[in-house]
Amino acid sequence: MVYNWRTIVQEWLLPSYCLLCGQAGEDQLDLCRECRNDLFLLKNTCERCALPLQGNHASGICGACLKRPPHYDSAFSLYHYQQPASHLIHGLKFGGHLRNARLLGTLLARELLAQSVELPEAILPVPLHARRLRERGFNQSIELARPASRAFGLPLVRDLVKRSRPTSPQTALDIKQRRQNLRNAFVVDGKIPYSHIAILDDVVTTGSTVNELAKVLRRSGVQTIQVWSIARAV
């Protein structure tokens, strides 16, 4: 009841509007129905890496993951990494539009709930190095994780895993260079009190970042590791 009244008051004082076209938002989201239909949900994906399955496979694990399994157990990505989802992500990451994070994080939480995805004990936003954090002023993965944390009542793991060194931007690197760039980039600072964790990132491209982070978690005793992301490069 308290939540419903708070939502009503918030909608009255700060009515939602579509972050893509400026029209009135719908369903307590900063997104209208037409623009929401333009977002391409990922469907029929590999259970391990969230890449679309080829051929007539209705479900299962792709050949690449069977040949070289990632260090995480499963992955869920919400959208194809293309417009207009990429526009919202870029606006958050490089424009500091934190309202985009609230929208995208809420959409992720709702879809995870709709698909009955098994919930972890905690959510780990991908850490930024301290230098990059000072430059940007915020960690976009933490901002995206907040709505899911609130929706599911799960804690955010923010201080137990750190980026030990600054890494080069991944965008200009091929998959082999990405793996080398991230080698030993994460360290665990203390004991992780959870056996099941979901890593949350804005975009998964080759999976190198989340895979390196999952490897560190696995070595620290985490038994089950999921990867959640807003978008997946296909």
C-alpha positions as CSV (number, residue, x, y, z in Angstrom):
1,M,0.0,0.0,0.0
2,V,2.8,2.4,0.9
3,Y,4.6,1.6,-2.4
4,N,1.4,2.2,-4.4
5,W,0.8,5.6,-2.8
6,R,4.4,6.6,-3.3
7,T,4.1,5.6,-6.9
8,I,0.9,7.6,-7.4
9,V,2.5,10.7,-5.7
10,Q,5.6,10.3,-7.9
11,E,3.6,10.1,-11.1
12,W,1.7,13.2,-10.1
13,L,4.7,15.3,-9.2
14,L,7.1,13.8,-11.9
15,P,4.9,12.3,-14.7
16,S,6.8,9.9,-16.9
17,Y,7.7,10.8,-20.4
18,C,9.3,8.8,-23.2
19,L,13.1,9.2,-23.3
20,L,13.1,8.4,-27.0
21,C,10.3,10.6,-28.4
22,G,9.2,12.9,-25.6
23,Q,5.6,11.6,-25.6
24,A,3.8,10.6,-22.4
25,G,5.2,7.4,-20.8
26,E,3.2,4.3,-20.2
27,D,3.0,1.7,-17.4
28,Q,5.0,3.9,-15.0
29,L,7.9,3.9,-17.5
30,D,9.8,6.7,-19.2
31,L,8.8,5.0,-22.5
32,C,5.8,5.1,-24.7
33,R,4.2,2.0,-26.2
34,E,5.4,2.7,-29.8
35,C,9.0,3.2,-28.8
36,R,8.9,0.1,-26.6
37,N,7.8,-1.9,-29.6
38,D,10.9,-0.6,-31.4
39,L,13.2,-2.3,-28.9
40,F,14.3,-5.7,-30.2
41,L,14.0,-8.3,-27.4
42,L,16.5,-11.1,-27.7
43,K,14.8,-14.4,-28.1
44,N,15.8,-18.1,-28.7
45,T,19.3,-17.6,-27.3
46,C,22.0,-19.9,-26.0
47,E,21.5,-20.6,-22.3
48,R,25.2,-20.0,-21.6
49,C,26.1,-16.9,-23.5
50,A,22.8,-15.4,-24.7
51,L,23.7,-15.3,-28.3
52,P,20.9,-16.3,-30.7
53,L,20.8,-19.9,-31.6
54,Q,21.2,-20.9,-35.2
55,G,19.0,-23.1,-37.2
56,N,15.9,-24.7,-35.7
57,H,17.2,-25.0,-32.2
58,A,14.4,-24.0,-29.8
59,S,16.6,-24.0,-26.7
60,G,20.0,-25.2,-25.5
61,I,23.6,-24.4,-25.7
62,C,25.4,-23.1,-28.8
63,G,28.4,-24.9,-30.4
64,A,30.9,-22.3,-29.2
65,C,29.9,-22.8,-25.6
66,L,30.0,-26.6,-25.9
67,K,33.5,-26.3,-27.3
68,R,34.8,-23.7,-24.9
69,P,32.4,-23.2,-22.0
70,P,32.5,-19.7,-20.3
71,H,33.3,-19.5,-16.6
72,Y,29.7,-18.4,-15.9
73,D,26.8,-20.8,-15.9
74,S,24.1,-18.8,-17.7
75,A,23.4,-15.5,-19.4
76,F,20.4,-13.3,-20.0
77,S,20.5,-10.2,-22.2
78,L,17.4,-8.1,-22.8
79,Y,17.9,-6.4,-26.2
80,H,19.9,-6.6,-29.4
81,Y,22.7,-4.0,-29.2
82,Q,21.3,-1.7,-31.8
83,Q,19.1,1.4,-32.0
84,P,17.1,2.5,-30.1
85,A,18.5,0.4,-27.1
86,S,22.1,1.5,-28.0
87,H,21.0,5.2,-27.9
88,L,19.7,4.8,-24.4
89,I,22.9,3.0,-23.3
90,H,25.1,5.6,-24.8
91,G,23.1,8.4,-23.3
92,L,23.7,6.9,-19.9
93,K,27.3,5.9,-20.3
94,F,28.7,8.9,-22.1
95,G,26.0,11.6,-21.4
96,G,25.4,10.9,-17.7
97,H,21.6,10.5,-18.3
98,L,20.9,8.5,-15.1
99,R,17.2,8.5,-15.9
100,N,18.1,6.1,-18.7
101,A,19.5,3.7,-16.1
102,R,16.3,3.7,-14.2
103,L,14.3,2.9,-17.3
104,L,16.6,0.1,-18.6
105,G,17.2,-1.4,-15.2
106,T,13.4,-1.6,-14.6
107,L,12.8,-3.2,-18.0
108,L,15.5,-5.7,-17.2
109,A,14.0,-6.6,-13.9
110,R,10.5,-6.9,-15.3
111,E,11.7,-9.3,-18.1
112,L,13.7,-11.4,-15.7
113,L,10.5,-11.7,-13.6
114,A,8.3,-12.5,-16.6
115,Q,10.7,-15.3,-17.7
116,S,11.0,-16.7,-14.2
117,V,14.7,-16.5,-14.2
118,E,16.3,-18.0,-11.1
119,L,17.3,-15.3,-8.7
120,P,20.8,-15.1,-7.2
121,E,21.7,-14.2,-3.6
122,A,23.3,-10.9,-4.8
123,I,24.0,-8.7,-7.8
124,L,27.5,-7.7,-8.8
125,P,27.7,-4.7,-11.1
126,V,30.9,-4.9,-13.2
127,P,33.4,-2.7,-11.4
128,L,35.2,0.3,-12.9
129,H,38.8,1.2,-12.1
130,A,39.1,4.1,-9.7
131,R,40.5,6.3,-12.4
132,R,37.7,5.7,-14.9
133,L,35.2,6.2,-12.0
134,R,36.6,9.6,-11.3
135,E,36.5,10.6,-14.9
136,R,32.9,9.5,-15.5
137,G,31.6,10.3,-12.0
138,F,29.5,7.1,-11.7
139,N,29.5,3.4,-12.6
140,Q,26.8,2.8,-15.2
141,S,26.5,-0.9,-14.2
142,I,25.7,0.1,-10.6
143,E,23.0,2.5,-11.7
144,L,21.5,-0.1,-14.0
145,A,21.5,-2.6,-11.1
146,R,19.7,-0.4,-8.6
147,P,16.2,-1.1,-10.0
148,A,16.7,-4.9,-10.0
149,S,18.2,-4.7,-6.5
150,R,15.1,-2.9,-5.3
151,A,12.6,-5.1,-7.3
152,F,14.0,-8.4,-6.0
153,G,15.3,-7.2,-2.6
154,L,18.8,-8.3,-3.4
155,P,22.0,-6.7,-2.2
156,L,24.5,-5.1,-4.5
157,V,28.1,-6.4,-4.2
158,R,30.1,-3.1,-4.6
159,D,33.3,-3.4,-2.6
160,L,34.3,-7.0,-2.5
161,V,35.6,-7.1,-6.2
162,K,37.7,-4.4,-7.6
163,R,39.3,-3.5,-10.9
164,S,43.0,-3.8,-10.0
165,R,44.3,-1.9,-13.0
166,P,43.1,0.4,-15.8
167,T,42.4,-1.4,-19.0
168,S,42.3,0.0,-22.6
169,P,38.8,0.6,-24.1
170,Q,37.6,-2.7,-25.5
171,T,35.8,-1.3,-28.5
172,A,38.9,-1.1,-30.8
173,L,40.2,-4.6,-29.8
174,D,39.6,-8.0,-31.4
175,I,38.5,-10.9,-29.2
176,K,42.0,-12.1,-28.5
177,Q,43.2,-8.6,-27.6
178,R,40.2,-8.2,-25.4
179,R,41.1,-11.3,-23.4
180,Q,44.7,-10.2,-23.0
181,N,43.6,-6.7,-22.0
182,L,41.4,-8.0,-19.2
183,R,43.7,-10.7,-17.9
184,N,44.1,-10.3,-14.1
185,A,42.1,-7.1,-14.2
186,F,39.9,-8.0,-11.3
187,V,40.7,-9.0,-7.7
188,V,38.6,-10.1,-4.8
189,D,39.1,-7.9,-1.7
190,G,38.0,-10.2,1.1
191,K,35.7,-13.2,1.4
192,I,32.6,-13.3,-0.7
193,P,29.6,-14.4,1.5
194,Y,27.5,-15.6,-1.4
195,S,27.4,-18.9,-3.4
196,H,25.2,-17.6,-6.2
197,I,25.8,-14.2,-7.9
198,A,24.5,-12.4,-11.0
199,I,27.1,-10.2,-12.7
200,L,25.3,-7.2,-14.3
201,D,26.8,-5.2,-17.2
202,D,25.4,-2.7,-19.7
203,V,26.5,-4.4,-22.9
204,V,28.1,-7.9,-23.5
205,T,30.0,-7.9,-26.8
206,T,32.4,-10.8,-26.9
207,G,31.8,-11.7,-23.2
208,S,35.5,-11.2,-22.3
209,T,34.8,-8.8,-19.4
210,V,32.1,-10.9,-17.7
211,N,34.1,-14.1,-18.3
212,E,37.2,-12.7,-16.7
213,L,35.1,-11.5,-13.7
214,A,33.4,-14.9,-13.5
215,K,36.7,-16.6,-13.4
216,V,37.8,-14.6,-10.4
217,L,34.5,-15.3,-8.6
218,R,34.8,-19.0,-9.3
219,R,38.3,-19.1,-7.8
220,S,36.9,-17.3,-4.7
221,G,34.3,-20.1,-4.2
222,V,31.2,-18.8,-5.9
223,Q,29.4,-21.8,-7.1
224,T,26.7,-20.4,-9.4
225,I,27.3,-17.4,-11.7
226,Q,24.8,-15.7,-13.9
227,V,25.3,-12.8,-16.3
228,W,22.6,-10.2,-16.8
229,S,23.0,-7.4,-19.3
230,I,20.8,-4.8,-21.0
231,A,22.1,-5.6,-24.5
232,R,24.1,-8.2,-26.4
233,A,26.1,-7.6,-29.5
234,V,25.0,-10.1,-32.1
